[in-house]
Amino acid sequence: MKSTRTLALLMGLIATFVIFSCKKTDLVKADDAENVSGKPKIVLVSPPAPAELPDCWTTCIDPQGPYIESTASNTQTWGNPANPQHWKTVTNTAYNTATSFIVKVTFTHSGGNSSNTVSVTAFGSTQSVATLASGATATFTFALPTGWKACDNVPFSIYQEGQNSPMRLSYSYNLYGICANKEEGCETSFTGEAIACGNQREAVYTLTSKDALSNFKIQGGLTNFTGADAEVTVTGGSNITQSQWTVGGSSNRVIKVVGNLDACETLTIRVKWNSTNSGGVITGSWSVSGNGGEVAPAVSGLTCN
């Protein structure tokens, strides 16, 4: 009888423990569900990768805009997340016009406090504001240097001071060229330039047409050609195809580029190749035809000094 009472007591204790454990587990699950359902809390997320911008070689901007903007954001946090945690964010938008490089900086703070000094450095020059309210934006405008061109890379940095430790941020932006004014028209031209001589050669040919060209053809030769195929990079135009071949047993290489070109659009052909000779004439004559006839006078062989 005593054994029976003892066994019953033990079974009761085990049942109580099981019930308590189940309730405790349910509480934990309920808490988790409550967090997921939307209790306010600070969640820190790494800055997203910047959006890919259009190719600066083939994309131009209108002098009156719109412009091509690059945007980036960095956040600094500190304190105990349960206390609550503090944060500040510096966001910038960079772009260029026909005459200026512009950086807009926005400062925000979790408590609504203002920033102290905010400065931007570009082209070796620094501009700053002494204070910037939370949520406000400061605009920094730098004159573009003389002779700037499309795809020039502009490194710039941002310095923010105040509300915890300073933030030092570094970025860069590739400039966009200005589109030709089609209403005012443009001049048709076809030019060539020798860029590199010696055994590793490089030449650039540039075409601009005042009229749109359908199925244009640019063709020319490279002298004293050796090695694998020439490296041909075409910028601009549409439906571009290219081919190359060697005539008979000669050392001359023929390059052909075919495609379409909008009115006042610029097409650039950059050619790199190996050669056994240095100096002298490095290319043959290059011609351009389209719309049933010659588009511009042929470019004679390019010469290295």
LINHU-V499790 format. One record per helix or strand. SS is the DSSP state (helix for helix, strand for strand). FROM is the first residue (numbers start at 1). TO is the last residue. If there is no record, write none. Layout:
{{SS FROM TO} {SS FROM TO}}
This chain:
{{helix 2 36} {strand 60 61} {strand 70 78} {strand 86 96} {strand 100 109} {strand 115 115} {strand 118 122} {strand 125 129} {strand 132 132} {strand 136 143} {strand 153 160} {strand 167 174} {strand 177 178} {strand 189 196} {strand 200 208} {strand 213 222} {strand 225 235} {strand 238 246} {strand 253 261} {strand 266 275} {strand 280 281} {strand 283 283} {strand 286 290} {strand 293 299} {strand 303 304}}
